[in-house]
């Protein structure tokens, strides 16, 4: 905790994003957990912005109050889709400054060598197609399921993004 607090206090700006999504489908604690670092940064006097976050679903009144309060404390808010803009508007949250694309969509794909290096380091066999599962989110909440994604290393890797 101490190194985190020191880093937050020294920072000029805390950028909250990269998949953060205030949603209450896992309960109120999930909403509180997602906001704990940006709100600690605000308490320590550091400016905070959201970067291309998604929002929702927010079905509980308490969740909506927390999201409104936290997002209104941010110095700048950007979201990744029109549904998040509408939801933040609905709960009384700060009007997003921009609607921007999720960074995962615009990041340059890793080279085939880097993908193979990471997969090998993780013990993933490379001699057959790899199936990854994308957990359901706001776009898939009605399905309440996962979306399978097949990665074939023999195919071009322009659609494969590996962080690491």
C-alpha positions as CSV (number, residue, x, y, z in Angstrom):
1,X,0.0,0.0,0.0
2,X,2.8,2.5,0.9
3,X,4.6,2.3,-2.5
4,X,1.2,2.8,-4.2
5,X,0.4,5.8,-2.1
6,X,3.8,7.3,-2.7
7,X,3.5,6.8,-6.5
8,X,0.0,8.3,-6.5
9,X,1.1,11.3,-4.5
10,X,4.1,12.0,-6.8
11,X,2.2,11.6,-10.1
12,X,1.1,14.6,-12.1
13,X,-1.8,12.7,-13.5
14,X,-3.4,9.3,-12.8
15,X,-5.0,7.8,-16.0
16,X,-7.8,5.4,-15.2
17,X,-8.6,3.1,-18.0
18,X,-7.5,0.0,-19.8
19,X,-10.7,-2.0,-19.3
20,X,-11.9,-0.4,-16.2
21,X,-15.7,-0.5,-16.3
22,X,-17.9,0.6,-13.4
23,X,-20.5,-2.0,-13.3
24,X,-22.5,-3.6,-10.5
25,X,-23.4,-7.0,-11.9
26,X,-20.9,-8.4,-9.4
27,X,-22.2,-6.3,-6.5
28,X,-21.5,-2.9,-4.9
29,X,-18.0,-3.9,-3.8
30,X,-17.0,-4.3,-7.4
31,X,-17.9,-0.7,-8.0
32,X,-16.0,0.5,-5.0
33,X,-13.0,-1.6,-5.9
34,X,-12.8,-0.2,-9.4
35,X,-12.7,3.4,-8.1
36,X,-10.3,2.9,-5.1
37,X,-7.1,3.9,-6.9
38,X,-8.3,6.9,-8.8
39,X,-10.1,8.2,-5.7
40,X,-7.0,7.7,-3.6
41,X,-5.1,9.7,-6.2
42,X,-7.7,12.5,-5.9
43,X,-7.4,12.5,-2.1
44,X,-3.7,12.9,-2.5
45,X,-4.1,15.9,-4.8
46,X,-3.3,14.2,-8.1
47,X,-5.3,15.0,-11.2
48,X,-7.3,12.0,-12.5
49,X,-8.7,11.2,-15.9
50,X,-10.6,8.3,-17.3
51,X,-9.3,7.0,-20.6
52,X,-11.8,5.2,-22.9
53,X,-13.7,3.4,-20.1
54,X,-17.0,1.7,-20.5
55,X,-19.8,1.9,-18.0
56,X,-22.6,-0.3,-17.0
57,X,-24.7,-2.0,-16.3
58,X,-25.5,0.0,-13.2
59,X,-28.8,-1.4,-11.8
60,X,-28.4,-0.5,-8.1
61,X,-29.2,3.0,-6.9
62,X,-26.1,3.0,-4.6
63,X,-23.8,2.1,-7.5
64,X,-25.2,5.0,-9.5
65,X,-24.6,7.4,-6.7
66,X,-21.0,6.2,-6.3
67,X,-20.3,6.4,-10.0
68,X,-21.8,9.9,-10.2
69,X,-19.7,11.1,-7.3
70,X,-16.5,9.5,-8.5
71,X,-16.8,10.5,-12.1
72,X,-17.7,14.1,-11.1
73,X,-14.5,14.2,-9.1
74,X,-12.4,13.3,-12.2
75,X,-10.6,16.1,-14.0
76,X,-11.4,14.7,-17.4
77,X,-13.6,11.9,-18.6
78,X,-13.4,10.0,-21.8
79,X,-15.4,6.9,-22.6
80,X,-15.3,4.3,-25.4
81,X,-18.9,4.0,-26.5
82,X,-22.2,5.9,-26.8
83,X,-23.8,3.5,-24.3
84,X,-21.4,4.7,-21.7
85,X,-22.0,8.4,-22.6
86,X,-25.8,7.8,-22.2
87,X,-25.4,5.9,-18.9
88,X,-23.1,8.6,-17.3
89,X,-25.6,11.2,-18.5
90,X,-28.4,9.2,-16.9
91,X,-26.8,8.8,-13.5
92,X,-25.7,12.5,-13.4
93,X,-22.0,11.7,-14.0
94,X,-19.6,14.2,-15.5
95,X,-20.3,14.7,-19.2
96,X,-17.5,13.0,-21.1
97,X,-15.1,15.3,-22.8
98,X,-14.5,12.8,-25.6
99,X,-15.8,9.5,-26.9
100,X,-12.7,7.7,-28.0
101,X,-11.8,4.2,-29.2
102,X,-10.6,1.6,-26.8
103,X,-6.8,1.4,-26.8
104,X,-7.0,-2.4,-27.5
105,X,-8.4,-1.6,-30.9
106,X,-5.7,0.9,-32.0
107,X,-2.6,-0.7,-30.5
108,X,-0.1,-2.1,-33.0
109,X,-0.2,-5.8,-33.2
110,X,2.8,-7.7,-31.7
111,X,5.1,-9.5,-34.1
112,X,4.7,-13.2,-34.6
113,X,8.0,-13.8,-32.9
114,X,6.8,-11.8,-29.8
115,X,3.5,-13.7,-29.7
116,X,5.3,-17.0,-29.9
117,X,7.8,-15.9,-27.2
118,X,5.0,-15.0,-24.8
119,X,2.9,-18.1,-25.5
120,X,6.0,-20.3,-25.1
121,X,7.0,-18.6,-21.8
122,X,3.4,-19.3,-20.6
123,X,3.6,-23.0,-21.6
124,X,0.9,-22.7,-24.3
125,X,1.4,-25.3,-27.1
126,X,1.9,-23.7,-30.5
127,X,1.1,-26.8,-32.7
128,X,-2.7,-26.2,-32.8
129,X,-5.2,-23.4,-32.9
130,X,-5.6,-21.5,-29.6
131,X,-9.0,-20.7,-28.3
132,X,-9.4,-17.7,-26.0
133,X,-12.6,-16.7,-24.3
134,X,-13.7,-13.1,-24.0
135,X,-15.9,-12.7,-20.8
136,X,-19.3,-11.3,-21.4
137,X,-19.6,-7.6,-20.7
138,X,-22.2,-4.8,-21.3
139,X,-22.4,-5.6,-25.0
140,X,-23.0,-9.3,-24.3
141,X,-25.0,-9.0,-21.0
142,X,-28.2,-10.3,-22.6
143,X,-26.3,-13.4,-23.8
144,X,-24.8,-14.0,-20.3
145,X,-22.1,-16.0,-21.9
146,X,-18.6,-15.8,-23.4
147,X,-17.5,-15.2,-26.9
148,X,-15.0,-17.7,-28.3
149,X,-12.0,-16.3,-30.2
150,X,-9.8,-18.6,-32.2
151,X,-6.2,-17.6,-32.8
152,X,-4.4,-19.5,-35.5
153,X,-0.7,-18.8,-35.4
154,X,-0.4,-19.9,-39.1
155,X,-2.6,-16.9,-40.0
156,X,-1.5,-13.3,-40.2
157,X,-1.3,-11.8,-36.7
158,X,-2.6,-8.4,-37.5
159,X,-5.5,-9.0,-35.2
160,X,-3.6,-10.5,-32.3
161,X,-2.6,-8.1,-29.6
162,X,-0.4,-9.3,-26.7
163,X,0.5,-7.1,-23.8
164,X,3.8,-7.8,-22.2
